[in-house]
Amino acid sequence: MDNYPENIEEKLGIHQIRNLIREKTLSPLGERWLEDMRFVTDGEKIQRELQQAGEFISLLEEDLSFPVDHVIDMTPVLKKIRVEGTFFTIEELFDLRQSLNTIRAVGRFFERTEEGRFQALKKLAAEMTVFPFVIDNIDKVLTAKGTIRDTASPGLKKIRQALATRKKGLSGLLHRVMKKAQAAGWVEKDAGLSVRNGRMVIPVPATHKRRIPGLILDESATGKTVFVEPAEVVELNNEIRTLGFAENREIEKILLHLSDLLRPYAPEMIGSYHRLGVFDFIRAKALFSLETGALVPEMQAHPVIDWRQAVHPLLYRTLKKENRKVVPLDIKLDEQERILVISGPNAGGKSVCLQTVGLLQYMFQCGLPVPVATGSVFGIFQAVFLDFGDEQSIENDLSTYSSRLLNMKYFLKHANQGTLILMDELGTGTEPMLGGALAETLLQRLNQTGTFGVVTTHYANLKHLAAFEKGIINGAMLFDHQNMQPLYRLEPGKPGSSFAFEMARKIGLPEDLLKEATQKVGEEHVLFDKHLKDILRDKRYWENKRKKIRQTEKKLESLLEKYEADMAVLQKQRKEILEQAREEAEHLLSGVNRKIENTIRVIRETQAEKERTKEVRKELEALKKKVETMQPAPKDPMRQQLSAVRSRRKKLGGKQANDQVIPEEPEILVGDKVRMEGHEIAGEVLDISQGGYLVSFGNLITQVSGARLKKVSDEEYRQQNGRKKNVSDWQEDLRKRKLFFRPEIDVRGQRAEEALRTVMNFIDEAVMVGEPNLRIIHGKGNGILRQMIHEYLYTMTVVAHFQDEHVERGGTGVTLVTLDL
C-alpha cells in the first residue's frame, strides 16, 4: 500500500530533513544512499538501519577517531576503466589509493574496537573488501605526493636521467648568457630565468630585445618585457622538449599497463565504494540526530504509538536559533484507543502535534533516529494518509472542500488496521452543521476499520463522539486561562475548548456584543465544553475505581491460590511428621516392653538378689531418662503410648523381691526446687501448664519442659541461692510486674533481630502478668519489620489473634495482639 498523497514527503517536511542530512555527507557516495532513502514497512530493515545509526551516534558521542579523510567517489572512474584500452590518469590513481586506504582504515578501526560493541557496523565493515594488491601496485608507480616514480619503468628512469643532464647543461649555459647581458646592461640585475611553452628563456626589457640573438617566445602583459630564447640554447631546448615527449609516452605506457593489471578488481572495488557510501550516509544521519537530540526508540512489529517528549525536529532547529524551546509532545495510541481527536484554541499547537506525529513516524520508517525520550515505543504502519486541507486546484476545478472530499473517499476505500491517518480541521470548508455531521460519520466508519489516526477539530459533535465511542479518545491543547495564551501542551483524555468568547474578550470586543452573541447561540452551547469535561472527569474516576477493584480481586485470587497451595503442603508435611512420630513411638514402645519383660524375668530368676536388683534398676532408670528426653508434646499419639509404658512400669514397681521395691520418679509440684539438665543453677517451680513448668532461676523466669528438670533438695537450693524463695515472694514479684507493665511497645528504628527479641520478651512478660491485649508499634516503611513480626506471632501458640490497627490510629504501622490466657 502506498502513502497518500504523492507529495506526502513535501507536506511532512521530509525533503527538508533530507537536505539537512545531505549537508553532512562527505561525498556523492553518501548522497546517493540518501536519495534512495524511502518509507519502508520491513521491520528487520528498519531495525538494522536504526541499529547502525544508533551505534554511530555512540561512536560520535565517545569521540572515537573514525576515519573520514579521503571519502572519494571513485565509482565513475572504475566503471570507465572496465573498458579495454582505457587507463587511469595520475590524479585518478592518487585518489584511488587515498580512498582505498580509507576503506582499509575503516576495517582496521572496527577490528580494534572491543568485542561485542558496534555489531551492526562491524558486520557492514566486514562486507567491504580491502585491496592490498591494488594499493601496493599503485605505490610502485606513485610517490606519496602523487607523482610518477623514476623507478616506475627502466625506460622512464633512463629518459629522466637524460633530461636531468640536459637541463643542467641548459641552466649553466643560460646563466652565462644572462650574466654577459647583465654586464652589458641589456638585462636587469635582479632578473631570473623563466620558462615559456616548456622552454627556458631570459626576461629582457623590450628596448633591448634585439641585443640578444635568439627567438622571442612571449612578452609580458604590459609589453615592457619580452622572453628571449638565446640562439645558443635553442638546440638544447629542442632536445629537452623531445625528451619530455618521450617521458609522457613512457608514463602513458606505465599507466596503461597498471590499468590492465587493476581492471579485474574494478567490480569488487565498486562494491566496497558502495559500502563506504553507506558509512558516509550513516555518519550523516548520526550527526543530524545529535544536532536534534534524536535517538533509537523501542520498536514493535504492530501499529502502536507510545511517545514521550517528542519534538518536531525542524521546529526544534528553528526555535533553537532564537534561544527558545519546543514544548514536547506525549502521545499514546494503542488497540483500545486508536484515534485521537485534538481540540483547542487557534494557534494552540494542534496542527504542530499532527505534523509531529506524521513526520516522526515517517522518519522512523525511513530508518532515521527520532527526537523522543528514552522509553518511547514506535510501531510499524503499512501506510500514512494525510489530509491537511490545502489542495486547491484551479486547473482541476477543485475547491479546498472538494479536495477534502476526494481525500475522504480515498481514506474510506483504502484505510485498514495498518494505516495511520492524519486529518487537520476535519469537516471544515463547508456549512458547519453539514460538515460536522459528515465528519462525524466519516470518523465512525474509519474507527470501524480499526485504523489509527490523529484528527484536529473545533466541532463539538466530534468531541462528544470521542467521549463515548470506543476506540476514539479526546485530547486537549492546554490553555492558560489567566493570561489567555496557549501552553502548546497536549493533555489526552479530555476535550479542549476553542475559547472563542475568551479570546474575543481579551482582544477587546465590546462586552454587550459578547453577551448578545451568547444569547443567540445559547448559554448551554457555550458551556458545552465545560459539561463534557465534567462528564469525562467522572468517567475517568469510575474507570480508575473499577480498575483498582479488578487489580485487588486479582491480587486476592493470587493470594488465595498461594495460601491453598501452602495449606496443602503443610497438611502433607503434618501427615508425614505424625506418621514418622507414630513409627518411632511404636519402635520405642516395642523396645521398652522387651526391656521391662526382661527385667521382670531377671528379678524372678535371680530371686531378688540385692546386687543384681540394683543393676536392673539402674538399667531401667537409664531407659526411663531416654524415654523422657524423647517425650513429645501433650495430646500427641506418641505421648499416649509412652503413658502406657509408664503404667506398665508402675505395675512393675509394685512387685516386691526380697522386700526390695523399684520406686517411681518423684513428681514435681509448684514450689519444688529443681535443676535444669546440663546446668548447675537450681531454681523454683512457679507454675505448671500444658506447655511445661514456669521456673525462676534467680532473676530469670523461663518455661521448661518436665523432661529437662530434675528435683533437688531444699538444702542444695539454699546453698546456691542464699535463702529460700517461696511462692509468696513470687506473688510479690508478679504484683510489681503487673503494676509497671505497659501493654504497648515501640520497636521503630530497631534492626530486625533486635526488634524480634524485644517482641519475644514483651509477650513473655504479658503472659506472666496476664495481660491479653497488646499493641506493637513497628512503623510502615517497606513493611519488612511488620512481616517478620507477623510471621513470629503466627508461630506462637499463646497468640490467639493479631491484626493491623485501625487506619486512623496507625493502620499497617501498628499490630494489635490478643493472647489466649
C-alpha positions in Angstrom: 0.0 0.0 0.0 1.3 3.4 -0.9 1.3 6.5 1.2 -1.1 9.3 0.3 -0.9 11.8 -1.2 2.0 11.5 -3.6 3.7 14.7 -2.3 3.5 13.5 1.3 7.2 14.0 1.9 6.9 17.6 0.9 3.9 18.1 3.1 5.5 16.5 6.2 8.9 18.2 5.6 10.9 15.0 4.8 12.5 16.8 1.9 13.9 19.4 4.3 15.2 16.6 6.6 16.8 15.1 3.5 18.6 18.4 2.6 19.9 18.9 6.2 21.3 15.4 6.2 22.9 16.0 2.7 24.9 18.9 4.1 26.6 16.4 6.4 27.6 13.8 3.8 31.3 13.7 2.7 30.8 12.6 -0.9 28.3 11.7 -3.6 28.6 8.1 -2.3 26.6 9.1 0.8 24.3 11.4 -1.2 23.1 8.5 -3.4 22.1 6.4 -0.4 20.3 9.5 1.0 18.3 9.9 -2.2 17.4 6.2 -2.1 16.0 6.6 1.4 12.3 5.5 1.4 9.4 4.8 3.8 9.6 1.0 4.4 7.4 -1.5 6.2 10.0 -4.2 6.7 10.7 -4.4 10.4 14.0 -6.1 10.1 15.3 -3.5 7.7 14.1 -0.7 9.9 15.7 -2.3 12.9 19.0 -2.9 11.1 19.3 0.7 9.8 18.3 2.2 13.2 20.8 0.0 15.0 23.6 1.1 12.6 22.6 4.8 13.2 22.4 4.3 16.9 25.9 2.7 17.1 27.4 5.6 15.1 25.7 8.1 17.4 27.5 6.3 20.3 30.8 6.3 18.3 30.5 10.1 17.8 29.5 10.8 21.4 32.6 8.9 22.6 34.7 11.0 20.2 36.3 7.9 18.7 38.6 8.6 15.7 36.6 7.2 12.9 38.5 7.6 9.6 36.7 10.2 7.4 39.6 11.5 5.3 39.6 10.9 1.6 36.0 9.6 1.2 36.1 10.0 -2.6 33.6 8.6 -5.1 35.7 6.5 -7.5 32.8 4.5 -9.0 32.6 6.6 -12.2 36.4 6.1 -12.8 36.1 2.4 -12.0 33.2 2.0 -14.4 35.2 3.8 -17.1 38.3 1.6 -16.6 36.3 -1.5 -17.2 36.6 -0.8 -20.9 39.7 -2.2 -22.6 42.2 0.4 -23.7 41.3 3.0 -21.1 43.6 3.9 -18.3 43.8 5.9 -15.0 45.2 9.4 -15.0 47.8 10.2 -12.4 45.3 12.2 -10.4 42.7 9.3 -10.5 45.4 6.8 -9.4 46.3 9.1 -6.5 42.6 9.5 -5.4 42.1 5.7 -5.8 45.0 5.0 -3.5 43.8 7.5 -0.9 40.2 6.3 -0.8 41.3 2.6 -0.8 43.4 3.4 2.2 40.3 4.9 3.9 38.4 1.7 3.2 41.2 -0.3 4.8 41.3 2.2 7.8 37.6 1.7 8.4 38.1 -2.1 8.6 41.0 -1.7 10.9 39.0 0.7 13.1 36.3 -1.9 13.9 38.9 -4.7 14.3 40.4 -2.7 17.2 37.1 -2.0 18.9 36.0 -4.0 22.0 34.3 -7.4 21.5 30.5 -7.1 21.5 30.4 -3.4 20.5 29.2 -1.8 17.3 28.0 -5.2 16.0 25.9 -3.8 13.1 28.7 -1.5 11.9 31.3 -4.3 12.2 29.1 -6.5 10.1 28.8 -3.8 7.4 32.6 -3.2 7.5 33.2 -6.9 7.1 31.4 -6.6 3.7 34.0 -4.1 2.4 36.9 -5.8 0.6 40.3 -4.5 1.1 42.7 -4.5 -1.9 46.3 -4.6 -0.7 47.4 -5.8 -4.2 45.9 -2.7 -5.8 47.4 -0.4 -3.3 50.9 -2.0 -3.5 51.0 -1.7 -7.3 49.9 1.9 -7.2 52.6 2.6 -4.6 55.2 1.1 -7.0 54.2 3.8 -9.6 53.2 6.8 -7.5 55.1 8.7 -4.8 53.4 9.9 -1.6 52.8 13.2 -3.3 51.1 11.7 -6.3 53.9 11.9 -8.9 55.2 9.1 -11.1 58.3 7.5 -9.6 61.6 7.4 -11.6 61.7 3.7 -11.0 58.2 3.1 -12.5 60.0 1.6 -15.5 63.6 1.2 -16.8 62.8 3.4 -19.8 61.4 6.2 -17.7 64.4 6.1 -15.5 66.8 6.5 -18.5 64.7 9.3 -20.0 64.7 11.2 -16.8 68.4 10.9 -16.3 69.0 12.3 -19.8 66.5 15.1 -19.0 68.4 16.0 -15.9 71.7 16.1 -17.7 70.3 18.3 -20.5 68.5 20.7 -18.0 71.7 21.0 -16.0 73.7 22.0 -19.1 71.0 24.3 -20.3 70.8 26.1 -16.9 74.6 26.6 -16.9 74.6 28.0 -20.5 71.7 30.3 -19.9 73.3 31.7 -16.7 76.5 32.6 -18.7 74.5 34.3 -21.4 72.4 36.1 -18.8 75.5 37.4 -16.9 77.0 38.7 -20.1 73.8 40.5 -21.0 73.5 41.9 -17.4 77.1 43.2 -17.7 76.2 44.9 -20.9 73.1 46.5 -19.3 70.6 44.6 -21.6 69.1 42.6 -18.7 68.1 43.9 -15.3 70.4 42.9 -12.4 67.7 41.2 -10.3 66.1 39.2 -13.3 66.0 35.4 -13.2 65.5 32.6 -15.7 61.9 31.8 -16.7 60.0 29.1 -18.6 57.7 29.7 -21.5 56.0 27.0 -23.5 58.2 24.4 -21.8 61.4 26.2 -22.8 63.9 28.1 -20.6 64.2 31.8 -21.6 65.7 35.1 -20.4 63.4 38.1 -19.5 64.7 41.1 -21.5 63.4 44.7 -21.5 61.6 45.4 -24.8 64.1 48.2 -25.6 66.9 45.7 -25.8 65.2 42.7 -27.4 67.3 43.0 -30.5 70.6 43.0 -28.5 70.4 39.2 -27.6 70.3 37.0 -30.7 67.5 34.3 -30.4 63.8 33.6 -30.5 61.2 35.8 -28.8 58.7 33.3 -27.3 56.5 35.6 -25.2 56.0 39.0 -23.7 54.5 40.4 -20.5 51.0 41.7 -20.2 52.3 45.3 -20.4 54.6 44.6 -23.3 57.6 46.1 -21.4 59.3 42.7 -21.1 59.9 40.0 -23.7 61.1 36.5 -23.1 64.0 35.6 -25.4 65.4 32.1 -26.0 69.1 32.8 -26.9 70.3 31.2 -30.1 73.0 29.2 -28.1 70.3 27.2 -26.2 67.7 26.6 -29.0 69.1 23.2 -29.9 69.5 22.2 -26.2 65.9 23.2 -25.5 64.7 21.2 -28.5 66.4 18.1 -27.1 64.8 18.7 -23.7 61.4 19.1 -25.4 61.9 15.9 -27.3 62.9 14.0 -24.1 59.7 15.5 -22.4 57.6 13.9 -25.2 59.3 10.6 -24.7 58.7 10.9 -20.9 55.0 11.4 -21.5 54.8 8.5 -23.8 56.6 6.3 -21.3 54.3 7.4 -18.4 51.2 6.7 -20.6 52.6 3.2 -21.2 53.1 2.7 -17.5 49.6 3.8 -16.7 48.1 1.6 -19.4 50.0 -1.4 -18.0 48.9 -0.6 -14.4 45.2 -0.1 -15.5 45.3 -3.5 -17.3 46.6 -5.0 -14.1 43.9 -3.5 -11.9 41.0 -3.8 -14.3 39.8 -7.3 -13.0 39.4 -5.8 -9.5 37.1 -2.9 -10.7 33.7 -4.7 -10.0 34.7 -5.6 -6.4 36.1 -2.2 -5.8 32.8 -0.6 -6.9 31.1 -2.8 -4.2 33.4 -1.6 -1.5 32.8 2.0 -2.5 29.1 1.4 -2.2 29.7 0.2 1.4 31.9 3.3 2.0 28.9 5.3 0.8 26.7 3.6 3.4 29.1 4.6 6.1 29.0 8.2 4.8 25.2 8.1 4.9 25.0 6.6 8.4 27.5 9.1 9.7 25.4 12.0 8.2 22.3 10.5 9.9 24.1 10.3 13.2 25.4 13.9 13.0 21.8 15.1 12.3 20.5 13.0 15.2 23.0 14.6 17.6 22.0 18.0 16.4 18.3 17.4 17.0 18.6 15.2 20.1 17.3 12.1 18.3 17.7 8.6 19.4 16.8 5.0 18.5 13.4 4.2 20.2 11.9 0.8 21.1 10.2 -0.9 18.1 7.2 -3.2 17.9 6.1 -5.0 14.8 2.4 -4.0 15.1 0.9 -0.5 14.8 1.3 1.4 18.1 2.4 4.9 19.2 3.7 5.5 22.7 5.9 8.5 22.6 7.4 10.6 25.4 8.8 14.1 25.0 8.5 14.0 21.2 9.5 17.2 19.3 9.3 18.4 15.7 13.0 18.4 14.5 12.6 21.3 12.1 10.7 23.4 14.7 13.4 22.5 17.2 16.2 23.8 15.0 14.3 27.0 14.2 13.5 27.8 17.8 17.0 26.9 19.0 18.4 29.7 16.8 16.1 32.1 18.6 17.0 30.6 22.1 13.5 29.3 22.5 12.4 25.8 23.5 9.9 23.4 21.9 7.1 22.1 24.1 7.4 18.3 23.8 4.6 16.0 23.0 3.4 12.9 24.9 1.0 10.8 22.9 -0.2 7.2 23.1 -2.3 5.2 20.6 -3.0 1.5 21.0 -5.6 -1.1 20.2 -8.0 0.3 22.8 -7.6 4.0 21.9 -6.6 4.2 18.3 -7.9 7.6 17.1 -7.0 10.9 18.9 -9.3 13.9 18.4 -7.4 17.0 19.3 -9.3 20.2 20.1 -8.3 23.6 21.5 -7.8 27.2 20.6 -6.5 28.5 17.3 -2.7 28.8 17.2 -2.6 26.5 20.2 -0.4 23.8 18.6 -3.0 21.3 17.2 -1.5 21.3 13.7 2.0 21.1 15.1 1.0 18.0 17.0 -0.5 16.5 13.9 2.6 17.2 11.8 4.9 16.0 14.5 3.2 12.6 14.6 3.3 12.3 10.8 6.9 13.4 10.4 8.4 11.3 13.3 6.5 8.2 12.2 7.7 8.7 8.6 11.3 9.3 9.8 11.3 6.2 11.9 10.1 4.0 9.0 12.9 5.6 6.8 15.4 4.2 9.3 16.2 7.6 10.9 16.5 8.1 14.7 13.8 10.3 16.1 13.8 13.1 18.7 11.9 11.5 21.6 12.7 10.5 25.2 14.1 7.1 26.2 11.3 4.5 26.6 9.3 5.7 23.7 7.8 2.9 21.5 7.2 3.1 17.8 5.1 0.6 15.8 5.1 -0.1 12.1 2.3 1.1 9.9 1.7 -0.1 6.3 0.9 3.5 5.1 0.4 7.1 6.2 -2.5 9.1 4.8 -2.6 12.9 5.1 -5.4 15.5 4.7 -4.1 18.9 5.6 -6.8 20.8 3.6 -4.7 22.9 1.3 -5.3 21.1 -2.0 -7.0 23.8 -4.1 -6.5 23.3 -7.8 -7.7 25.9 -10.5 -6.6 23.5 -13.3 -8.7 20.7 -12.0 -11.5 23.0 -10.8 -11.2 21.8 -7.2 -12.0 23.9 -4.2 -10.5 23.1 -0.8 -13.6 21.2 0.4 -13.8 19.3 -2.9 -10.3 18.1 -2.5 -11.0 17.1 1.1 -14.0 15.1 -0.1 -11.7 13.3 -2.5 -9.3 12.5 0.3 -12.2 11.2 2.5 -13.2 8.9 -0.4 -9.7 7.6 -0.7 -9.4 7.0 3.1 -12.7 5.1 3.2 -11.6 2.8 0.4 -8.0 2.0 1.5 -7.8 2.5 5.3 -7.3 -0.6 7.4 -5.8 -1.7 10.7 -2.3 -0.9 9.4 -3.0 2.7 8.4 -2.1 5.9 10.1 -4.5 8.7 9.1 -3.8 12.4 9.9 -6.5 14.9 9.3 -6.3 18.7 10.1 -9.6 20.5 10.9 -11.8 17.7 9.8 -15.1 18.8 8.4 -14.3 22.4 7.7 -14.7 24.2 4.4 -18.5 24.0 4.2 -21.6 24.7 6.2 -20.7 23.8 9.8 -23.7 21.7 10.6 -23.5 19.6 7.5 -19.7 19.4 7.6 -19.7 18.4 11.2 -22.3 15.6 10.6 -20.3 14.3 7.6 -17.1 14.4 9.6 -18.7 12.5 12.5 -19.9 9.8 10.2 -16.6 9.5 8.5 -14.8 9.2 11.8 -17.1 6.4 12.9 -16.6 4.5 9.6 -12.8 4.8 9.9 -13.0 3.7 13.5 -14.8 0.6 12.4 -12.0 -0.3 10.0 -9.5 -0.4 13.0 -7.3 2.3 11.6 -5.1 4.6 13.7 -5.3 8.3 13.4 -4.9 11.8 14.8 -7.6 14.4 14.0 -7.8 18.1 14.9 -11.2 19.9 15.1 -13.3 22.6 16.7 -16.6 20.7 16.2 -18.4 19.9 19.4 -20.1 16.8 17.9 -16.7 15.2 17.2 -15.6 15.9 20.8 -18.8 14.3 22.0 -18.2 11.3 19.7 -14.7 10.8 21.1 -16.0 10.9 24.6 -18.3 7.9 24.1 -17.2 6.0 21.1 -14.9 3.0 21.9 -11.6 3.3 20.1 -11.6 7.1 20.0 -10.2 9.4 22.6 -10.2 13.2 23.2 -7.1 15.3 23.5 -6.9 18.9 24.6 -4.4 21.6 23.8 -3.9 23.3 27.2 -4.7 27.0 27.6 -3.6 29.5 30.2 -7.0 31.0 31.4 -5.3 33.7 33.5 -3.0 35.1 30.8 -5.2 34.0 27.9 -2.5 32.3 25.9 -1.9 28.8 24.7 0.5 26.4 26.5 1.1 24.2 23.5 0.8 21.0 25.7 -1.4 18.1 24.8 -3.4 16.5 27.5 -5.0 13.2 26.4 -8.4 12.1 27.8 -10.3 15.3 27.8 -11.6 17.7 25.1 -10.2 21.2 24.5 -12.1 24.4 24.2 -11.8 26.9 21.3 -12.1 29.8 23.8 -13.7 31.9 21.2 -15.5 34.2 23.6 -12.5 34.4 25.9 -10.2 35.4 23.1 -12.6 37.9 21.8 -12.9 39.4 25.3 -9.1 39.6 25.5 -8.8 41.3 22.1 -11.3 43.9 23.3 -14.6 43.3 21.6 -17.4 45.1 23.5 -18.9 43.1 26.4 -22.5 43.8 25.3 -21.7 42.3 21.9 -20.3 39.1 23.6 -23.5 38.9 25.8 -25.7 39.3 22.8 -23.7 36.6 20.9 -24.0 34.3 23.9 -27.8 34.7 24.0 -28.0 33.9 20.3 -26.1 30.7 20.5 -27.5 29.8 23.9 -25.8 29.5 27.3 -25.9 25.7 27.2 -24.0 25.7 23.9 -21.3 28.0 25.3 -21.0 25.8 28.4 -21.0 22.5 26.3 -17.2 22.0 26.7 -17.4 22.5 30.4 -20.2 19.9 30.8 -18.4 17.5 28.6 -15.2 17.8 30.7 -17.2 17.2 33.9 -18.7 14.0 32.4 -15.3 12.8 31.2 -13.8 13.6 34.6 -16.4 11.4 36.3 -16.0 8.7 33.7 -12.2 8.6 34.4 -12.8 8.5 38.1 -15.1 5.4 37.9 -12.9 3.7 35.4 -10.0 4.1 37.8 -12.1 2.7 40.6 -13.1 -0.3 38.5 -9.5 -0.9 37.5 -8.4 -0.8 41.2 -11.1 -3.2 42.2 -10.1 -5.6 39.4 -6.5 -5.4 40.5 -7.4 -6.0 44.1 -9.6 -9.0 43.1 -6.7 -10.4 41.0 -4.3 -10.0 43.9 -6.7 -11.7 46.3 -7.2 -14.6 44.0 -3.5 -15.0 43.7 -3.0 -14.9 47.5 -5.8 -17.4 47.9 -4.2 -19.8 45.5 -0.9 -19.3 47.2 -2.4 -20.0 50.7 -4.3 -23.0 49.5 -1.1 -24.4 48.0 0.8 -23.7 51.2 -2.0 -25.3 53.3 -1.9 -28.4 51.1 1.9 -28.6 51.6 1.6 -28.1 55.4 -1.1 -30.7 55.7 1.0 -33.2 53.8 4.0 -32.4 55.9 1.9 -32.8 59.1 0.7 -36.2 58.0 4.3 -37.2 57.2 5.5 -35.9 60.6 2.7 -37.7 62.5 3.4 -40.9 60.6 7.1 -40.7 61.4 6.3 -40.0 65.1 4.0 -42.9 65.2 6.5 -45.3 63.7 9.2 -44.0 66.2 6.8 -44.4 69.1 5.9 -48.0 68.1 9.6 -48.8 67.7 10.4 -47.3 71.1 7.4 -48.9 72.8 8.4 -52.3 71.5 11.9 -51.9 72.8 10.7 -50.6 76.2 8.2 -53.6 76.6 11.0 -56.0 75.8 13.3 -54.4 78.4 10.6 -54.4 81.1 9.7 -58.1 80.4 13.4 -58.9 80.5 13.8 -57.0 83.9 10.9 -59.0 85.4 12.4 -62.2 84.1 15.8 -61.4 85.6 14.3 -60.5 89.0 12.4 -63.7 89.1 15.3 -65.8 88.0 17.8 -64.3 90.4 15.1 -64.4 93.2 15.6 -60.7 94.0 19.4 -60.8 94.7 20.2 -57.4 96.1 23.2 -56.5 93.8 21.5 -57.9 90.7 18.3 -56.0 91.5 20.3 -52.7 91.8 21.9 -53.3 88.4 18.5 -54.0 86.8 17.0 -50.8 88.5 19.9 -48.7 87.1 19.3 -50.1 83.6 15.6 -49.3 83.9 16.2 -45.8 85.2 18.5 -45.2 82.2 15.8 -46.3 79.9 13.3 -44.1 81.7 15.5 -41.0 81.1 15.9 -41.9 77.5 12.1 -42.1 77.1 11.6 -38.8 78.9 14.1 -36.9 76.7 12.2 -38.1 73.7 8.8 -37.2 75.2 6.6 -35.3 72.6 4.1 -32.5 73.3 0.8 -33.2 75.1 -2.1 -34.8 73.1 0.4 -36.4 70.7 -0.3 -40.1 69.9 3.3 -40.9 70.9 2.8 -39.4 74.3 -0.3 -41.6 74.9 1.8 -44.7 74.0 4.6 -43.6 76.4 1.9 -43.2 79.1 1.1 -46.8 78.6 4.8 -47.6 79.2 4.7 -45.7 82.5 1.6 -47.6 83.6 3.4 -50.9 83.0 6.4 -49.6 84.9 4.2 -48.8 87.9 2.9 -52.3 87.9 6.5 -53.5 87.9 7.3 -51.1 90.7 4.5 -52.6 92.9 6.1 -56.1 92.8 8.5 -57.0 95.6 11.5 -59.2 95.5 13.2 -59.8 98.8 11.3 -56.7 100.2 13.0 -54.5 97.5 10.7 -52.2 95.5 11.6 -50.1 92.4 10.2 -46.6 93.3 8.5 -44.2 90.9 10.2 -41.0 89.8 9.3 -38.2 92.3 6.5 -35.9 91.0 7.5 -32.1 90.5 4.9 -29.7 92.1 4.6 -25.9 92.5 7.2 -24.7 95.0 9.6 -27.6 94.4 13.3 -26.9 93.8 14.6 -28.1 90.5 17.7 -28.0 88.4 17.7 -28.0 84.5 19.6 -30.7 82.8 23.1 -29.5 81.7 23.1 -26.6 84.2 24.2 -26.3 87.8 22.0 -23.4 89.0 18.9 -24.5 91.0 15.5 -22.8 90.6 11.9 -22.8 92.0 8.8 -24.0 90.2 6.3 -21.1 90.0 3.5 -22.6 87.9 2.6 -25.7 85.8 0.8 -25.7 82.5 0.4 -27.8 79.4 3.5 -26.1 77.9 5.7 -27.2 80.8 6.9 -25.7 84.0 7.4 -22.0 84.8 10.7 -21.9 86.7 12.5 -19.0 88.5 16.3 -19.2 88.2 17.3 -16.2 90.3 16.1 -13.1 88.3 15.4 -15.2 85.2 12.0 -16.7 84.8 11.5 -19.2 81.9 9.3 -22.0 80.7 11.0 -25.5 80.7 9.7 -29.0 79.7 9.5 -31.5 82.5 11.8 -33.8 80.7 14.7 -31.4 81.3 14.1 -30.8 85.0 15.4 -32.8 88.0 14.2 -32.3 91.5 16.8 -31.2 94.1 16.7 -30.8 97.9 15.9 -27.5 99.7 19.4 -27.6 101.2 21.1 -27.7 97.8 18.8 -24.8 96.6 19.7 -22.7 99.7 23.4 -23.3 99.2 23.2 -21.9 95.7 20.7 -19.1 96.3 21.4 -17.9 99.8 17.9 -18.1 101.0 14.6 -19.8 100.2 12.4 -18.0 97.8 8.8 -19.2 98.4 5.6 -18.8 96.5 4.7 -15.6 98.3 7.9 -14.0 97.1 7.0 -14.9 93.5 3.5 -13.5 94.0 5.0 -10.2 95.2 7.3 -10.1 92.1 4.3 -10.7 89.9 2.3 -7.9 91.6 5.1 -5.5 91.0 5.4 -6.6 87.3 1.7 -6.0 86.8 2.0 -2.6 88.4 4.7 -1.4 86.0 3.7 -3.4 82.9 2.6 -1.3 79.8 0.6 -3.2 77.1 2.4 -1.3 74.3 5.9 -1.3 72.9 7.6 0.7 70.1 10.3 -1.1 68.0 10.7 1.6 65.3 14.3 2.2 64.5 15.4 -1.2 65.8 17.0 -3.8 63.5 15.0 -6.9 62.7 16.7 -9.3 65.1 16.7 -6.7 67.9 13.0 -6.0 67.3 12.1 -9.7 67.4 13.9 -10.2 70.7 12.0 -7.2 72.2 8.7 -8.6 71.0 9.5 -12.0 72.4 10.3 -10.6 75.9 7.2 -8.3 75.6 4.9 -11.3 75.1 6.6 -13.4 77.8 6.1 -10.5 80.2 2.4 -10.2 79.1 1.9 -13.9 79.8 3.3 -13.6 83.3 1.2 -10.6 84.2 -1.9 -12.0 82.5 -2.4 -9.1 80.0 -4.3 -10.4 76.9 -4.5 -7.3 74.8 -1.2 -5.9 73.4 -0.1 -3.2 71.0 3.1 -3.3 68.9 4.3 -0.1 67.1 6.7 -1.0 64.3 6.0 1.7 61.6 5.2 1.2 58.0 8.4 1.7 55.9 8.8 -1.1 53.3 6.7 -3.4 55.5 9.6 -5.8 56.2 9.6 -5.4 60.0 5.8 -5.8 60.1 6.1 -9.0 58.1 8.7 -10.5 60.3 6.8 -9.7 63.5 3.6 -11.2 62.0 5.4 -14.4 61.0 6.8 -14.7 64.5 3.3 -14.1 66.1 1.9 -16.8 63.7 4.2 -19.4 65.3 3.2 -18.5 68.9 0.5 -20.9 70.3 -0.3 -18.4 73.1 -1.3 -15.8 70.4 -5.0 -16.2 69.7 -5.3 -13.4 67.1 -3.4 -10.4 65.7 -4.4 -7.7 63.2 -3.4 -4.2 61.9 -4.6 -1.2 63.9 -7.5 1.0 62.5 -6.3 3.3 59.7 -6.9 6.4 61.8 -4.8 5.1 64.6 -1.7 3.9 62.7 -3.0 1.3 60.2 -0.4 -1.1 59.0 2.2 0.7 61.2 0.7 -0.9 64.3 -0.2 -4.5 65.2 -2.9 -5.4 67.8 -2.3 -8.8 69.5 -4.7 -10.9 71.6 -3.3 -13.6 73.8 -5.0 -16.9 74.8 -4.5 -16.7 78.6 
